[in-house]
């Protein structure tokens, strides 16, 4: 027979009977001898391989239809590789039948595309979660499962009206027609909003208090604009736990949510109903300690901080016993920080009577653990000794959780590694021997920065080139193989900077070795700078190269990290010298146009920095800095009467013949002589005499965590500065003063001035309190400033760290303490953005609004835009 006679059957998913089982007839069956077997259809498998797998052989007798063929079909279906399976008789001669097995292979995925999803990361996440990779078999189950998963994913995030449609189409490719493209059309709709949250059964805690503990699930309120009222299921589950924890804090140990109902009111709104069973309020009874040998009961009681008769607080008990955070006081942390890695501590309720609960704290101390081997992996640039000298964990040292956390902080503070990927791992901990090895896994990050700027300002074009090599190796200068492209890896810092315009040039070079001699954390720093400023005519917009003001500066410093009171304290000492030379440079800034001033100073600095863990985006800790800059008190021994310089004959105005003259050049008698102020000031400021005190404190508080690298952080900052004189008759020099306002960036500093950031106002525009508008702006001798900054990271990846911020700032400057008022401030608020790239450093922009007037102008200053380059806040 040349025609196909009949289709036996298709699709029946059961475990097949063994291939050698006896064949049984089905219905009106007839026994045939198998002749030729062919395999047709769309398949990439070898024909003989498929025939062999069926177990059918030429010459074999079978019933058609029969149990044997049905088992073969079931066996093929079980492979889950085919979308259609059919047997046909193609020819019959006598009792010999030729068979054709027609199979259609399940298509494979060529590519998948999404409609309705704009974010690339979100598309890639859905592909990974549903395994929609090229080459996967596109079964009906895959399509159905993917559709349900994506819809449920969006519904869990509050998109209750999400709808997903998946369609496939064959690829027009003659070489392989069994490939399909998949299009996933996602219509997520809008998140539903919570119109109402109701509680039932709560008598001890009010609805308002319970709603306040639901940090992320809020009902609609016209007056609350800072928190959306959209429903997110994961947040809702966390908030239900927060409600129970609140009851536990109040002593209601048995409180529970017996049921909660989500009611869909319409397409945009839902309501939440929660039924609460509060139970009774409990108190702390007897607390017994079992198994403790390293610490006495009284010591453990101090760590616990809970005593008999206190209201039961389940959350606090758990924190004081188990210690979830390494820096918090708890019994577990005390053991973990003193070698007991293998300790186990359990809080057990032993008796509940009336309203009182007795507890046992059962302790298995285990053997004290010691570090066996400390390893660091992943550093392909930074040399091992640079890392190992920063480690707080050493071989043979008793295990300390606190030391491990401190090491991670120190490695992150170096700036050579991606702080978000620092990962300490225990290797081969052995409770019986009391040993473990520790491996710190690091990921190198770019440590060098380049600053290349060009712009127009101050009367002409300004160009800047800066290079900062923060992981430099001066030893590698003499090793040609170390240039990749520059010698790196010894943790040293080399910075070079040049800036020039039509009327000034400035050059600087600095070098820092953080571990002098390589044995102790004593750093050596040196710097050299040179600036030349030409007198500039703003009308003609030209610089007079014959009239100049030069500054030459050099400094050497030593700093040491202390062990007491803790390892976060550093004391620094700097000796520096600056030479100011004026060559016919007559401006309002100086009273003498020809001459020089010398500034020999000593600076003491004390800092404490325990911020963690990313230096670009700290999430906890604090930083304090105190500096005192002092010059020798020359007036104590030089014998000059600075209060009577104006009456001394040598400081009177004279003509070219030495005759006394007035300011107009007319000859006068000694009684009518006029002091030569330029000579007087040259005498006063030949060697500068002053002391400068500054203090700054910064605190970082993690307000909320949205994920491993998504923390809402509050930065609180305060600073104060004072410039004083040893000799009031000599007075405070016109150098080293404070200038408040703007972005805090100084392109160049002629007179040692310090520019203090106060966003929302023009640069250096905030004049001292009570100073007349007409008086020259020669800076202030006192200032204070306060700042609140709310930060949220957008990404903290090694290639670029980006975070957004909002701020409140206030500050003021003063001429003396008689005018000082810490509450009379210039206020501002605004928003900003920071971008840190390893190659270019920190870049940013701020938009600040100044609420107060400046320079005697009435009304608020208004909006200012500030560009931030190179500073870290």
Rosetta blueprint (number, residue, H / E / L):
1 X L
2 X L
3 X L
4 X L
5 X L
6 X L
7 X L
8 X L
9 X L
10 X L
11 X L
12 X L
13 X L
14 X L
15 X L
16 X L
17 X L
18 X L
19 X L
20 X L
21 X L
22 X L
23 X L
24 X L
25 X E
26 X E
27 X E
28 X E
29 X E
30 X E
31 X E
32 X E
33 X E
34 X E
35 X E
36 X E
37 X E
38 X E
39 X E
40 X E
41 X E
42 X E
43 X L
44 X L
45 X L
46 X L
47 X H
48 X H
49 X H
50 X H
51 X H
52 X H
53 X H
54 X H
55 X L
56 X L
57 X L
58 X L
59 X L
60 X L
61 X E
62 X E
63 X E
64 X E
65 X E
66 X E
67 X H
68 X H
69 X H
70 X H
71 X H
72 X H
73 X H
74 X H
75 X H
76 X H
77 X H
78 X H
79 X L
80 X L
81 X L
82 X E
83 X E
84 X E
85 X E
86 X E
87 X E
88 X E
89 X E
90 X E
91 X E
92 X E
93 X E
94 X L
95 X L
96 X E
97 X E
98 X E
99 X E
100 X E
101 X E
102 X E
103 X E
104 X E
105 X E
106 X L
107 X L
108 X E
109 X E
110 X E
111 X E
112 X E
113 X E
114 X E
115 X E
116 X L
117 X L
118 X L
119 X L
120 X H
121 X H
122 X H
123 X H
124 X H
125 X H
126 X H
127 X H
128 X H
129 X H
130 X H
131 X L
132 X L
133 X L
134 X L
135 X L
136 X L
137 X E
138 X L
139 X L
140 X H
141 X H
142 X H
143 X H
144 X H
145 X H
146 X H
147 X H
148 X H
149 X H
150 X H
151 X H
152 X H
153 X H
154 X H
155 X H
156 X H
157 X L
158 X L
159 X L
160 X L
161 X L
162 X L
163 X E
164 X E
165 X E
166 X E
167 X E
168 X E
169 X E
170 X E
171 X L
172 X L
173 X L
174 X L
175 X L
176 X L
177 X L
178 X L
179 X E
180 X E
181 X E
182 X E
183 X E
184 X E
185 X E
186 X E
187 X E
188 X L
189 X L
190 X L
191 X L
192 X L
193 X E
194 X E
195 X E
196 X E
197 X E
198 X E
199 X E
200 X E
201 X L
202 X L
203 X L
204 X L
205 X L
206 X L
207 X H
208 X H
209 X H
210 X H
211 X H
212 X H
213 X L
214 X L
215 X L
216 X L
217 X L
218 X L
219 X L
220 X L
221 X L
222 X L
223 X L
224 X L
225 X L
226 X L
227 X L
228 X L
229 X L
230 X E
231 X L
232 X L
233 X H
234 X H
235 X H
236 X H
237 X H
238 X H
239 X H
240 X H
241 X H
242 X H
243 X H
244 X H
245 X H
246 X H
247 X H
248 X H
249 X H
250 X L
251 X L
252 X L
253 X L
254 X L
255 X L
256 X E
257 X E
258 X E
259 X E
260 X E
261 X E
262 X E
263 X E
264 X E
265 X L
266 X L
267 X L
268 X L
269 X E
270 X E
271 X E
272 X E
273 X E
274 X E
275 X E
276 X E
277 X E
278 X L
279 X L
280 X L
281 X L
282 X L
283 X E
284 X E
285 X E
286 X E
287 X E
288 X E
289 X E
290 X E
291 X L
292 X L
293 X L
294 X L
295 X L
296 X L
297 X H
298 X H
299 X H
300 X H
301 X H
302 X H
303 X H
304 X H
305 X L
306 X L
307 X L
308 X L
309 X L
310 X L
311 X E
312 X L
313 X L
314 X H
315 X H
316 X H
317 X H
318 X H
319 X H
320 X H
321 X H
322 X H
323 X L
324 X L
325 X L
326 X L
327 X L
328 X L
329 X L
330 X L
331 X H
332 X H
333 X H
334 X H
335 X H
336 X H
337 X L
338 X L
339 X L
340 X L
341 X L
342 X L
343 X L
344 X E
345 X E
346 X E
347 X E
348 X E
349 X E
350 X E
351 X E
352 X E
353 X E
354 X L
355 X L
356 X E
357 X E
358 X E
359 X E
360 X E
361 X E
362 X E
363 X E
364 X E
365 X L
366 X L
367 X L
368 X L
369 X L
370 X E
371 X E
372 X E
373 X E
374 X E
375 X E
376 X E
377 X E
378 X L
379 X L
380 X L
381 X L
382 X L
383 X L
384 X H
385 X H
386 X H
387 X H
388 X H
389 X L
390 X L
391 X L
392 X L
393 X L
394 X L
395 X L
396 X L
397 X L
398 X E
399 X L
400 X L
401 X H
402 X H
403 X H
404 X H
405 X H
406 X H
407 X H
408 X H
409 X H
410 X H
411 X H
412 X H
413 X H
414 X H
415 X L
416 X L
417 X E
418 X L
419 X H
420 X H
421 X H
422 X L
423 X E
424 X E
425 X E
426 X E
427 X E
428 X E
429 X E
430 X E
431 X L
432 X L
433 X L
434 X L
435 X E
436 X E
437 X E
438 X E
439 X E
440 X E
441 X E
442 X L
443 X L
444 X E
445 X L
446 X L
447 X L
448 X E
449 X E
450 X E
451 X E
452 X E
453 X E
454 X E
455 X E
456 X E
457 X E
458 X L
459 X L
460 X E
461 X E
462 X E
463 X E
464 X E
465 X E
466 X E
467 X E
468 X E
469 X E
470 X E
471 X E
472 X E
473 X L
474 X L
475 X H
476 X H
477 X H
478 X H
479 X L
480 X H
481 X H
482 X H
483 X L
484 X L
485 X L
486 X L
487 X L
488 X E
489 X L
490 X L
491 X L
492 X E
493 X E
494 X E
495 X E
496 X E
497 X E
498 X E
499 X E
500 X E
501 X L
502 X L
503 X L
504 X E
505 X E
506 X E
507 X E
508 X E
509 X E
510 X E
511 X E
512 X E
513 X E
514 X L
515 X L
516 X H
517 X H
518 X H
519 X L
520 X L
521 X L
522 X E
523 X E
524 X E
525 X E
526 X E
527 X E
528 X E
529 X E
530 X E
531 X E
532 X E
533 X E
534 X E
535 X E
536 X E
537 X E
538 X L
539 X L
540 X L
541 X L
542 X E
543 X E
544 X E
545 X E
546 X E
547 X E
548 X E
549 X E
550 X E
551 X E
552 X E
553 X E
554 X E
555 X E
556 X E
557 X E
558 X E
559 X E
560 X E
561 X E
562 X L
563 X L
564 X L
565 X L
566 X L
567 X L
568 X L
569 X E
570 X E
571 X E
572 X E
573 X E
574 X E
575 X E
576 X E
577 X E
578 X E
579 X E
580 X E
581 X E
582 X E
583 X E
584 X L
585 X L
586 X L
587 X L
588 X L
589 X L
590 X L
591 X L
592 X L
593 X L
594 X L
595 X E
596 X E
597 X E
598 X E
599 X E
600 X E
601 X E
602 X E
603 X E
604 X E
605 X E
606 X E
607 X E
608 X E
609 X E
610 X L
611 X L
612 X E
613 X L
614 X L
615 X L
616 X L
617 X L
618 X L
619 X L
620 X E
621 X E
622 X E
623 X E
624 X E
625 X E
626 X E
627 X E
628 X E
629 X E
630 X E
631 X E
632 X L
633 X L
634 X H
635 X H
636 X H
637 X L
638 X L
639 X L
640 X L
641 X L
642 X H
643 X H
644 X H
645 X H
646 X H
647 X H
648 X L
649 X H
650 X H
651 X H
652 X E
653 X L
654 X E
655 X L
656 X L
657 X L
658 X L
659 X L
660 X E
661 X E
662 X L
663 X L
664 X L
665 X L
666 X L
667 X E
668 X L
669 X L
670 X H
671 X H
672 X H
673 X L
674 X L
675 X E
676 X L
677 X H
678 X H
679 X H
680 X H
681 X H
682 X H
683 X H
684 X H
685 X L
686 X L
687 X E
688 X L
689 X L
690 X L
691 X E
692 X E
693 X E
694 X E
695 X E
696 X E
697 X E
698 X E
699 X E
700 X E
701 X E
702 X E
703 X E
704 X E
705 X E
706 X E
707 X E
708 X L
709 X L
710 X E
711 X E
712 X E
713 X E
714 X E
715 X E
716 X E
717 X E
718 X E
719 X E
720 X E
721 X E
722 X E
723 X E
724 X E
725 X L
726 X L
727 X L
728 X L
729 X L
730 X L
731 X L
732 X L
733 X L
734 X L
735 X L
736 X L
737 X L
738 X E
739 X E
740 X E
741 X L
742 X E
743 X L
744 X L
745 X L
746 X L
747 X L
748 X L
749 X L
750 X L
751 X L
752 X L
753 X L
754 X E
755 X E
756 X E
757 X L
758 X E
759 X L
760 X L
761 X L
762 X L
763 X L
764 X L
765 X L
766 X E
767 X L
768 X L
769 X L
770 X L
771 X L
772 X L
773 X L
774 X L
775 X L
776 X L
777 X L
778 X L
779 X L
780 X E
781 X L
782 X E
783 X E
784 X E
785 X E
786 X E
787 X E
788 X E
789 X E
790 X E
791 X E
792 X E
793 X E
794 X E
795 X E
796 X E
797 X L
798 X L
799 X L
800 X L
801 X E
802 X E
803 X E
804 X E
805 X E
806 X E
807 X E
808 X E
809 X E
810 X E
811 X E
812 X E
813 X E
814 X E
815 X L
816 X L
817 X L
818 X L
819 X L
820 X L
821 X L
822 X L
823 X L
824 X L
825 X L
826 X E
827 X E
828 X E
829 X E
830 X E
831 X E
832 X E
833 X E
834 X E
835 X E
836 X E
837 X E
838 X L
839 X L
840 X L
841 X E
842 X E
843 X E
844 X E
845 X E
846 X E
847 X E
848 X E
849 X E
850 X E
851 X L
852 X L
853 X L
854 X L
855 X L
856 X L
857 X L
858 X L
859 X L
860 X L
861 X L
862 X E
863 X E
864 X E
865 X E
866 X E
867 X E
868 X E
869 X E
870 X L
871 X L
872 X L
873 X L
